[in-house]
Amino acid sequence: MTVLRARLTVTVLAVCLLLTGQALSTPQRAAAADPGYLMVHFTGDSATGQQLYVAHSADGLHWNDLNGGQPVLNSKIGTKGVRDPALVRSQDGSKYWIIATDLCINCGSTYANGSPNFVVWESTDLVNWSDPWLLPAASLVPGGKNAWAPEAIWNPETHDYVLYWATNATLNGINKYRIYAARTTDFHAITTPQIWIDPPGTTAVVDTQMTEVPAGTGPYRYLRASGDGKNNIEGSNSILGTWTNLGNLSSIGLTGNVVEGPVWRKFRNSNQWALYIDYNSPQGVREYRPILTTNPFDVSTYQLQPAADYDMGGTAKRHGAILTLTSAEESRVLARWPNTPAQRLQSYNYQDRYVRQTNFDVRIDPNVTPAQDSQFRPRPGLVGTGTVSFESVNYPGYFLRHQNYDFQLVRNDGSAQFAADATFRKVAGLADPTWSSFESYNHPGYYIRHYAYQLRLDPVTTTLGRGDATFRVTN
């Protein structure tokens, strides 16, 4: 009986191992123990689509929307729309930048009349971002008009970053989009742009993206793909040097504007590569679709993946960037943007009124328009355990914060003081234990309450005060 039991155990174990091996692809096996990937993207031409969204993948092929599929960054400068984001990790890993096209279709700008600038954010941890700034680009090109599809890469030859993008300008009597390149150390200022890619004649080029290849793994150190009608793939050993054409995506049936926004990513601990393309399907649906290969220098090996072999998640994923995460980065990303639903804080003694921000001041009002002004995501407290902080839905990265006992909606600056001021302990409602009250983390005994409809932080000692300091967390 013991021998039979042992044989059965071995058989079951073997079957389990076989099924596990069949169920997981090579990238998924590696992902079982390794950190995954972060995608930053936009979703489409709508006002809400032209903001920045994030998604996470364990294997680089199956994506999960973060932050409940809602934006994590939006722009209130320039055209007030952003798309085509590039995500750059600094050479020493101490900073990150997002550089995006400043374009909001149907918000006053058009494809013919866009912006000459880019929108830039900076971070030291990948999850808390600075206020954005505008970076002039096309205006530095003689006759330049629009600045589209920025990308950047560290250049070891010049010890700075090469920023490259598409701008339409007239040169030698031909007006078209060309790829320009400039150098920068901080994305606040750039050198005079130079033409980097200029196809012959009237052929335009947009949406170039390049990647560095690990040393010793091929004939070239860098690869780039371009939206130039043929979707050419090129290789080089110098970013600003000579590039060699390796073929184009027409070999797998992809030509013209069917393809936009290519982005490269090598899978961790694998010799497999993905070239994600912003693909216009025959059904008219445009979003990312992966092309896989184990030899990115041989275009004939590229394979466009069938829908059953990847999953882009719930939101459309358009022209973005993919970053291979470290363990620390992944932990921060997943903790920062859980899929927490948007909620409102309803007043107990004025039940038609909700906590809302208006011009960054905080009060309670009825009939809030737009509704997002009264929507917040309760986050794990920025400091302490068992605490809560309230992040604005339409100003991601901005939190309810008390200062001098008054409340404002303020961008998280990452300081310990901000974290303490924006953190609260949720307790049973002072006026009704089935509701909730919120005690200050750094001023125990002081609670969020409204007074003359304005939100304040006060001690509560009266029946009226207890009603003012009681809220229902509701959808």
Secondary structure as UniProt FT lines:
FT   HELIX           2..23
FT   HELIX           26..31
FT   TURN            32..33
FT   STRAND          37..42
FT   TURN            47..49
FT   STRAND          52..57
FT   STRAND          62..65
FT   HELIX           67..69
FT   TURN            78..79
FT   STRAND          82..89
FT   TURN            91..92
FT   STRAND          96..102
FT   TURN            106..108
FT   STRAND          117..123
FT   STRAND          133..136
FT   HELIX           138..140
FT   TURN            142..143
FT   STRAND          147..155
FT   TURN            156..159
FT   STRAND          160..171
FT   TURN            172..173
FT   STRAND          174..184
FT   STRAND          194..197
FT   TURN            201..202
FT   STRAND          206..212
FT   TURN            215..216
FT   STRAND          222..227
FT   STRAND          232..236
FT   TURN            239..240
FT   STRAND          244..248
FT   HELIX           249..252
FT   HELIX           256..258
FT   STRAND          259..266
FT   TURN            268..269
FT   STRAND          273..280
FT   TURN            282..283
FT   STRAND          286..293
FT   TURN            296..297
FT   HELIX           299..301
FT   STRAND          303..304
FT   HELIX           307..309
FT   STRAND          318..324
FT   HELIX           327..336
FT   STRAND          343..347
FT   TURN            351..352
FT   STRAND          354..358
FT   TURN            359..360
FT   STRAND          361..365
FT   HELIX           371..374
FT   STRAND          376..380
FT   STRAND          388..392
FT   TURN            396..397
FT   STRAND          398..403
FT   TURN            404..405
FT   STRAND          406..411
FT   HELIX           416..421
FT   STRAND          424..428
FT   TURN            433..434
FT   STRAND          436..440
FT   TURN            444..445
FT   STRAND          446..451
FT   TURN            452..453
FT   STRAND          454..459
FT   HELIX           463..468
FT   STRAND          471..474
//
